[in-house]
Amino acid sequence: MGKKDAPDNVVSSIGDAVVRESDVKLLDGPHWLSDRIIGFYFEHLHQQIHEGSEKICFIRYIPQHDNRT
């Protein structure tokens, strides 16, 4: 299997948010954060830090699939 064919394994998940190996590699920089990393962090804040808080609201970003070739 070549690098492009290698599986992108799940490293961690919280709720519906999933972080894959390719997302973790982005953290070595200098790269932009992926939507999955940002979504995972927001899910972490929502579930682990601010659960039950009436003072903060997290709005989930759901990326649209691009069907262009």
PyMOL commands that set and color helices and strands:
alter all, ss='L'
color gray80, all
select helices_A, chain A and resi 3-5+21-26+35-49
alter helices_A, ss='H'
color red, helices_A
select strands_A, chain A and resi 10-14+17-20
alter strands_A, ss='S'
color yellow, strands_A
deselect
rebuild
show_as cartoon
